[in-house]
Amino acid sequence: MNFNNLISVIIPSCNRKEYLGKAIESVLNQTYKKIEIIIIDDASMDNTEKYIEKKYGNYSNIKYYKNQKNMGAGASRKRGYINASGNYIIFMDDDDYYTDFCFFENAIKIFETVQNTSFVSSSSIIEYVNENRKEPSIMNIEGKINNIQYLSSFQQKYMKSNSTFTTIFSKKCLENANIKEVEMLNDSTIYLRALLAGDAYILKTISGVYRVHSKNISTNLSVEFIIKNLEEKNKVYQEIKKRKLLKLPEEWLKGQIILTISFWIKLNKTKNEEIEELIGWCNSNLPKVKKDVIDFIRRTVND
């Protein structure tokens, strides 16, 4: 195996140093040692900077950057990506951690032996922190899967991992998919962009623990955040059309937009003015599928 392929692990963090240390240690414990860790401190006020300096100040492979103001996880991931030097990229949240210390090594073996691989993914364990329980979350696919096949049924027939820390991405493929034009790097956007440029490989192993707790951001999402995500999916749709990857790109876009909106309405307490703002965005930006999407929104809210 070529151990000279650098893996860049990007970790945005905001006021969660109690979790961050375990995430870092689980990366350092990997059997694959050609790594750099890029920490983007999103204007924390809990002395994260002093914590990192005291514990990891002597580590030449740990880079620390602090945002002057809070930018959000998506923008912080992008800052980390711009400063990454690796051939391979991991986007890791600060509250997750690895339990399979051979994961990096096994993923690199796949990249070196399976052609046209854009990312290598694995399953995880969900830890419900407040309930003090854990349960496995196993992906419903295994082995190599063609990117067009995966794209066409993304998060419908074919699921993604709970997060991005259980996935290693080829930087070459991310660049080919114009990842730098993305303003807010979030899970689905990263996976979709990667699938524009290559196939996926799903390991049957569990590589780490995904924490669910009161500080998770997914249950406190603003309509502005959701609209930004929808804008990114719309950009992916434009790329799909340009590259002629799918036969019915409009139907794909409708399905993906509805998935995002459904997720938001289910997990968040939405306000009437937020729903109307969302409908206004759909009216202006989804000319070919807006009626079906808006009908879905109104039905879901009324239910």
N, C-alpha and C positions, 0 to 999 in steps of 0.2 A: 504494500500500500504506500501511496505517496503521502507522507506525513508533512509535506511542505505546503499543503493547501490550507491556508489560514481560514479559520471560522471566526467571524465577528458576531458577538452576542450583544445585542442592543437592549438595554434595560432602562426604560423611563421610570421615574419614581417620584412620588409626591407625598411627603409626610407619612411614609410607611417604612421607616428604617427598621422597625421591629420585624418586618418580613424580608426586607432587602438582603440582609446578611445571609439568610438561609439560601436565597436564590443564588447569590454569588458563590457561596461555598459549594453548592451542588454543581455549578459549572466547573469550578476549579478541581473538583474530584473526578471529572471525566478522564477516562483512560487516554483519550485523544488530547494532546497537550498543545497543539499548534492553534491557540485561541487568543483572541483579545476580547476584553469585556468593556463595553462602552456604556457608561452610566450617564443618563441625562436627568439631572435633578431639576424637576419642574417647579422651581421656586419654593422648595420646601421650607417650612418654618420650624422643623423639629430637630435642628442640628444634624441633618443628614450629612452635610459637608464635613463637619468635624468628625463624625463617625467614620466616614470613608477615609479621611486623611489619617486618622489614628490607626485604623485596622488594616488598610490596604495601601497606604501611602508609599510603601516600598515595592509594590508590585508594578513592574514595568509594563505588564500586559493589561493593566486596568487603567482606563482613561475616564476622567471625570469632567463633565461639563455642567454648568448650572445656568438655567434660563433666568433672565432678569425679571421676567414676569411669567405667570402661569400661562402656558400655551396649550395645555391639554395633551393627552397621551399620543394622539395621532401625529400632531406637529412635532412632538418630542422624538417620536420614532423616526420621523423624517430627518431631523437634525442628526440623530445617531447614524442613520444610513449614509448621509452625506460625509460623515467623518469616519466611516468604516473602510478598512483596508483589505478585508477578507475576500477570498474567492467564493465563500459561502456565508450566508446571513441567517441569523436567528433573531426573531423579535420576541423578547421575553418580558412578561409582566413581572413586577417586583414581588408579587405575592405568590408566585408559582415556584416550584422547585423540582429538580430531577431526582429520581430514585434509581433509574437504570444508568449506571455510570459508563456503560459501553455504547450508549445511544449515538454519540457523535461518531465514534469509530465505525459502527455498523452502517450508519448513513453514508459516510464517505465511501465505504466499500461499494454501496449501491451506485453512487454517482460515477465511480470509476469503472463499473462493469455493465451498467444498463444505459444504453444510449438515449439521448434526448430527454433526460430526466430534469425536470424543472424544480421539483421539490420531493423530499423524502419525509414522510409523516408517520406518526405512531399514535397509539391510543393513550389514555390517561386515567387517573383516578380522580374523582371529584371529592373534595373534602369539604363538607358542610361544617364550617367552623363553629357556628353558633349552636348547632345541634350535636356536635362532637361525634360525627359519624362520617364514614367514607364509603364510596361505592364505585366500582369500575365503570368507565364509559368507553365502550369498545366501538371502534369505527366499523361500519357495515360493509367495508370493502377491504381487499387485501391484494398485495402484489402490484404489478404495473397496471395502470389504467390510462388509456388514451386521453389526451387533453380535450378533444372535441366531445368525446363521450362524457367526460366529467363535467365540462362546461355546460352541456345541454341540460343536465339534471342536477346542477349544483345546489346543494342543500334541500333537494327534493328526493330523488332516488339515491343520490350519492352525497353523503354527509362530509363535512370537514371536521377536523379536530376541534375540541372545545376552544382552543386558543392557538397562538402561533409558536409557543415555546416548544411544542412537541413536533415541530417541523423545521427542517433545514432547507433553505432556498438557495438555488444557484444564482449568484449575483449576475452572471452573464445573461441568464434568462430574464431576470428582473429588469436589467437594462434594456434588453430587446423589447420588453413589454412597456417601455417608457415609464418606469416607476417614478422617475424624478418629477414627472409632471403632476403627480398626485399630491394634493395639498395636505390631506389628512390620511395618514397610513393606519388603517384599521383592519381587523382580521379579514373580513370578507373581501375587501378591496385588494389586499395583498395576495390572497389565494387566487382571486379572479385574474389579476394581472399576470401572476405566474403561469396560469393555465393558458394564457394567450400565446406563450412562447415555448411550451414543452409539456411533456407528460408528467404524471404523478406516480410515485411508488409508495405504497402503504405497508409499513412493517406490521407484523402481528403482535408486536411487543407493546407493553405499557412503559412509557419512558419517564413519567413524572406525575406530580400532583397539582391539580387545578383547584385553587381555593375559592369557595363561595362564602362570602361574609358580608357584614353590614356596610363595609367600605367599597364594595364592588360598584362600579359606575353604571352598570347596565340597567339598574333600576331607578336611575335619576337622570334620564337623558332629555335634553331640551329638544324642541321642534327644530331649532336651528342646527343642532347636531345631526338629527335625522335627515334633514334636507341636504346637508353636506354629503352624507353617505349616499343619498339618492343621486346626487350630482355625480359622484364618483362611479356609481353603477351605470349612469347614463353615458359617461365617457368610455367605460368598458364596452358598452353596447356599440358605440361609434367605432371602436377598434375592431370589434367582431365583424361589423359590416365591411369595414375597410379591408380586412384580411380574408373575408368571405369564409368564415369558419363554420357558421351555422346557416341552415336553410331558412329558418323562420326567426330571425333576430328580434322582430317586434314582439312575438309571443314570449321569447326568452326574457326580454326587458320587462314585460308586464308581470311575469312570474316572479322575477327578482325584486321588482319594486313592491309587489304585494307581500312578499316574504319579509322585507325590511319593515314595512308599515305594520304588519301583523305583530311582529316581534315587539315593536315599540308600544303599540296599544295594549298588548297583553301584559307587559311588565311595568308600565308606567301609568301614573294617574294623569290622563290627558285633560286639557282644558278646551272649552269650545273655541276660543280664539286660536289655539294652537291647531286644532283640526281644520279650521277655516284657512289658516295660513298654509297648511299642508295641501289642501285642496287647490288653493290659488297657485301654488308651485306646480302641481300636476297639470293644471289648466294651461300654464304657460310653457311647460317643458316636455310634455308627453303628448304631442298632437295625435299620434296614431293609436294610442292605447288609453288616453285619458278617461274616456267614458267608463270603461271597465274598472279602472283603478279607483276612480271617484265613487262609483257605485259600491265597490267593495268597502271603501272607507266608511261610507254612510251606513251600510248594513252592519259593519262590525261595531261601530260606535253605538248604534241603536240597540244592538243585542246586549 
